[in-house]
Structures are given as structure tokens and as C-alpha cells.
């Protein structure tokens, strides 16, 4: 791993952008594939927070 990091330090900015973009595409593809295979995540259940009494709090009941 250290060797790969040292190698990337020698990249010029355009080459590093291309490498980083490829890695991000690979990560996004794997995450989408996992979501499709597993189905949608279960909805989150929000818990009352200590800010729930404030009118600008996102957890105020409507």
C-alpha cells in the first residue's frame, strides 16, 4: 500500500485526477451494485433530540 501511495505522489496533476476519477467510479459502481442486490435500506427511525423544543429544529413534529 505504501508503494502505491509513493507512486501516486509522482503523478502530475492531470494523471492524478484521472486515477482518482477511476477510483471514484469503481467505488460508486460497487455501492450501486450492492444497493441493487440488497434492495433499498430500511427507513431510519428518528429519535427525539434535546433540540426538539426549538422551532427551527428539523425534528419538530409538523
C-alpha positions in Angstrom: 0.0 0.0 0.0 2.8 2.4 0.9 4.4 1.7 -2.5 1.1 2.7 -4.3 0.9 5.9 -2.3 4.5 6.8 -3.1 3.9 6.1 -6.8 0.8 8.4 -6.8 2.9 11.2 -5.3 4.9 11.2 -8.5 1.8 11.7 -10.7 1.4 15.0 -12.4 -2.0 16.7 -11.5 -3.8 15.6 -14.7 -2.7 12.0 -14.2 -3.7 12.0 -10.5 -7.1 13.4 -11.4 -7.6 10.6 -13.9 -6.5 7.9 -11.3 -8.8 9.5 -8.6 -11.7 9.6 -11.1 -11.3 6.0 -11.9 -11.2 5.0 -8.3 -14.4 7.0 -7.5 -16.2 5.4 -10.5 -15.2 2.0 -9.2 -16.4 2.8 -5.7 -19.7 4.2 -7.0 -20.3 1.2 -9.2 -19.7 -1.2 -6.3 -22.0 0.8 -4.0 -24.8 0.9 -6.6 -24.4 -2.8 -7.3 -24.6 -3.6 -3.5 -27.8 -1.4 -3.2 -29.4 -3.1 -6.1 -28.5 -6.6 -4.8 -29.6 -5.8 -1.2 -32.7 -3.7 -2.0 -33.4 -0.3 -0.5 -32.3 0.4 3.0 -34.8 0.3 5.9 -36.2 3.7 6.8 -34.5 5.4 9.7 -36.4 5.9 12.9 -35.7 9.4 14.3 -35.4 9.8 18.0 -36.4 12.9 19.9 -33.4 15.1 20.3 -32.8 17.7 23.0 -33.4 20.4 20.3 -36.9 19.2 19.6 -38.4 22.1 21.5 -36.8 24.7 19.2 -39.0 25.9 16.4 -36.1 25.8 13.9 -35.2 22.2 14.8 -35.6 19.7 12.0 -37.1 17.2 14.4 -40.1 19.3 15.4 -43.4 17.5 14.7 -45.4 19.1 11.9 
